[in-house]
Amino acid sequence: MKPLRPLKPHTEPRTDAQARPDTLRSPPLVADLGLLLLRLAVGLILAGHGAQKLFGIFGGHGLAATGKGFAALGYRPGEFFACLAGVSELLGGLGLAVGLLTPLAAAALIGVMINAMATSASQGLWAMTGGIEYPLTIAVVALAVAATGPGRFALDRPFRWGHGGLGSAAFALVAGGVGAAIVLAL
């Protein structure tokens, strides 16, 4: 049996990612543009939903009529819960759109969407039958943005929560879930 020879040292130049595998390379510009597009589309649509409830703009019915609808769903007092949903959608949507306090914005949207799913769960999955398709999609998008971070085109970028991660996602999910549970319990 021959004795083992020591291995030759690696002589090829190593990239920074190979030298430090624990650090992630920053995503390409197109990924950040994609996140911006997703945040703007979902965030502004949700902000518009909130404005419909609160102010009656964009074809909405306003707070009094929306409050009656909420009361018919079992939320009492209806106008209070309509206002809470409207403010959560408006501020959460704007926060998601501009990437400001992203985990908190995501939590607000997740909480509202859990309540929307609770009121329509008996209708099944698909929106055409009044199901949970739309609120489920919005909640998942909000959670995904909290997990990935809002990207480089966000106001949160300088802050540690502006980079996403398990902590941001967990905060958004737990805070949204707790908020929804409190509303559903009232």
Residue pairs with C-beta under 8 A, 6 or more apart in sequence:
16 23
16 25
17 23
17 25
26 152
27 151
31 151
32 151
32 152
32 153
33 153
35 145
35 148
35 150
35 151
35 153
35 154
36 151
36 153
36 154
38 141
38 145
39 96
39 97
39 98
39 99
39 145
39 150
39 151
39 154
40 97
42 93
42 96
42 97
42 138
42 141
42 142
42 145
43 92
43 93
43 94
43 95
43 96
43 97
43 98
43 105
44 93
44 94
44 97
45 93
46 89
46 90
46 92
46 93
46 96
46 109
46 138
47 89
47 90
47 91
47 93
47 94
47 97
48 58
48 93
49 86
49 89
49 93
50 85
50 86
50 87
50 88
50 89
50 90
50 91
50 92
50 93
51 57
51 58
51 60
51 86
51 90
52 58
52 59
52 60
52 61
52 66
52 86
53 60
53 61
53 62
53 63
53 66
53 82
53 83
53 85
53 86
53 89
54 62
54 63
54 83
54 86
54 87
54 90
55 62
55 63
56 62
56 63
56 65
60 66
61 69
63 79
63 82
63 83
63 86
64 79
66 78
66 79
66 82
66 86
67 77
67 78
67 79
67 80
67 81
67 82
67 83
68 78
69 78
69 82
70 78
70 79
70 81
70 82
70 85
71 77
71 78
71 79
72 78
73 119
74 119
75 81
75 82
75 183
81 183
84 183
85 112
85 115
88 108
88 109
88 111
88 112
89 108
89 109
89 112
91 105
91 108
92 104
92 105
92 106
92 107
92 108
92 109
92 112
92 142
93 105
93 109
94 100
94 105
95 101
95 102
95 104
95 105
95 108
96 102
96 105
96 106
96 109
96 142
96 145
96 150
98 154
98 155
99 150
99 151
99 153
99 154
99 155
99 156
99 157
99 162
100 154
100 155
100 156
101 156
101 161
102 145
102 146
102 149
102 150
102 154
102 156
102 161
102 162
102 164
102 168
103 146
103 161
103 168
103 169
103 171
103 172
103 175
104 171
104 172
104 175
105 142
106 142
106 143
106 145
106 146
106 168
106 172
106 176
107 146
107 171
107 172
107 173
107 174
107 175
107 176
107 179
108 176
108 179
109 138
109 139
109 142
109 176
110 139
110 142
110 143
110 172
110 173
110 175
110 176
110 177
110 180
111 175
111 176
111 177
111 179
111 180
111 183
112 135
112 180
113 135
113 136
113 138
113 139
113 142
113 176
114 135
114 139
114 176
114 177
114 180
114 184
115 180
115 183
115 184
116 132
116 134
116 135
117 132
117 135
117 136
117 139
118 180
118 184
120 130
120 131
120 132
120 135
121 131
121 132
123 129
123 130
123 131
123 132
124 131
124 132
125 131
125 132
125 133
125 136
126 133
127 133
127 134
139 176
142 172
142 176
143 169
143 172
143 173
145 164
146 164
146 168
146 169
146 171
146 172
146 173
147 164
147 165
147 166
147 168
147 169
148 164
149 156
149 162
149 163
149 164
149 165
149 168
150 156
150 157
150 162
150 164
151 157
154 162
156 162
161 167
161 168
